[in-house]
């Protein structure tokens, strides 16, 4: 039983063209996660090293792919804005892997996400390994992995 994500969850990666974003996107794809694209401002219209489309904004990515979850690999000074951009675009599961995010930035994020407009948004992180839902053995359900943890125990 999945709680936050399942094999139907469509995931984007904010910061997909960075080394960490590209590496962990590949790990998620290998696990079976439906990675549908990524976001890096100024690189929209290109493909990443995994062949996924890159968009300039989260709104563009959501409109084109129907994404409902994101994993964030952006530098700490930009992480809070990345979280709020994702929430504003309608993403309901936001996994912020970035560590070292300023506390005051996250205090502001918390204040915004606690409003009625964003009541359905679940923020995991920052500075977390992510979230995983195992697949069902013997079925076509691969599960879903969003983050940096290994896909096996």
C-alpha positions in Angstrom: 0.0 0.0 0.0 1.4 3.4 -1.0 1.0 6.5 1.1 2.5 9.3 -0.9 3.7 7.8 -4.2 3.1 4.7 -6.3 4.0 3.3 -9.7 1.6 5.8 -11.4 3.3 8.9 -9.9 4.9 11.1 -12.6 8.1 12.7 -11.3 10.2 15.6 -12.5 13.6 16.7 -11.3 14.4 20.3 -10.5 18.1 20.7 -11.2 18.2 17.8 -13.6 21.3 19.1 -15.5 23.5 19.2 -12.5 25.7 16.1 -11.7 23.6 15.0 -8.6 20.3 15.6 -10.4 21.3 13.6 -13.5 22.9 10.8 -11.4 19.9 10.3 -9.1 17.4 10.7 -12.0 19.1 7.7 -13.6 18.8 5.8 -10.3 15.1 6.5 -10.2 14.6 5.5 -13.8 16.5 2.2 -13.1 14.2 1.5 -10.2 11.1 1.9 -12.4 10.0 5.4 -11.4 8.1 7.3 -14.1 10.5 10.2 -14.5 8.8 12.4 -17.1 11.2 15.4 -17.3 13.3 18.0 -15.5 13.6 21.7 -14.9 16.6 23.9 -15.4 16.0 27.6 -16.2 17.5 28.6 -19.5 17.8 25.0 -20.8 14.2 24.4 -21.9 13.7 22.5 -25.1 16.8 20.3 -24.6 17.1 16.7 -23.4 19.1 15.6 -20.4 21.7 12.8 -20.4 18.9 10.3 -19.7 16.9 11.5 -22.7 14.2 13.3 -20.7 12.8 16.7 -21.8 14.1 19.7 -20.0 11.7 22.7 -19.2 12.5 26.2 -18.1 9.8 26.3 -15.4 7.9 23.8 -13.3 4.6 25.1 -14.7 5.8 24.2 -18.2 6.8 20.7 -17.1 3.5 20.1 -15.3 1.5 21.3 -18.3 3.5 19.1 -20.7 3.9 16.0 -18.7 1.2 15.9 -16.0 3.8 15.6 -13.3 2.5 15.4 -9.7 5.8 15.0 -7.8 9.2 16.5 -7.9 12.7 15.9 -6.5 14.8 19.0 -5.9 18.6 19.1 -6.5 19.3 22.8 -6.6 21.9 24.8 -4.6 20.8 25.8 -1.1 20.2 29.5 -1.8 17.6 28.5 -4.5 15.9 25.6 -2.7 13.1 27.5 -1.0 12.2 29.2 -4.3 12.2 25.8 -6.0 9.8 24.4 -3.4 7.4 27.3 -3.7 7.6 27.2 -7.6 6.7 23.5 -7.5 3.8 24.0 -5.0 2.5 27.0 -7.1 2.5 24.8 -10.2 0.3 22.2 -8.6 2.9 19.6 -7.5 1.6 17.8 -4.5 4.6 15.7 -3.4 7.8 17.8 -3.1 11.0 15.9 -2.1 13.8 18.4 -1.4 17.1 16.6 -1.3 19.2 19.7 -1.0 21.1 20.1 2.3 22.3 23.4 3.9 19.1 25.3 3.1 19.0 28.4 5.3 16.6 28.0 8.2 14.9 31.4 7.6 14.2 30.4 4.0 12.5 27.2 5.1 10.5 29.2 7.8 9.1 31.3 5.0 8.3 28.2 3.0 6.5 26.7 6.0 4.4 29.8 6.4 3.3 29.7 2.7 2.7 26.0 2.6 0.5 26.1 5.7 -2.1 28.2 4.0 -5.3 26.7 2.6 -4.2 27.1 -1.0 -1.4 24.6 -0.4 -3.2 22.2 2.0 -2.6 19.2 -0.2 1.1 19.8 -0.7 3.4 17.4 1.2 7.0 18.6 1.6 9.6 15.9 2.4 12.9 17.5 3.4 15.0 19.4 2.9 18.2 17.4 3.6 16.5 14.1 3.3 17.2 10.8 1.4 13.7 10.9 -0.3 10.8 8.5 -0.2 10.3 5.0 -1.7 7.3 2.7 -2.3 8.4 -0.8 -3.1 6.9 -2.6 -6.1 4.8 -5.8 -5.9 6.8 -8.9 -6.5 5.5 -11.0 -9.4 3.5 -8.1 -10.9 4.0 -5.2 -13.4 4.2 -2.8 -10.4 7.8 -1.5 -10.1 7.0 0.9 -7.3 8.4 4.4 -7.1 11.6 5.9 -5.7 12.2 9.6 -5.4 15.5 10.5 -3.9 19.0 9.2 -3.3 18.5 6.0 -1.3 19.4 2.7 -3.0 16.6 0.8 -4.5 17.5 -2.4 -2.7 18.2 -3.6 0.9 
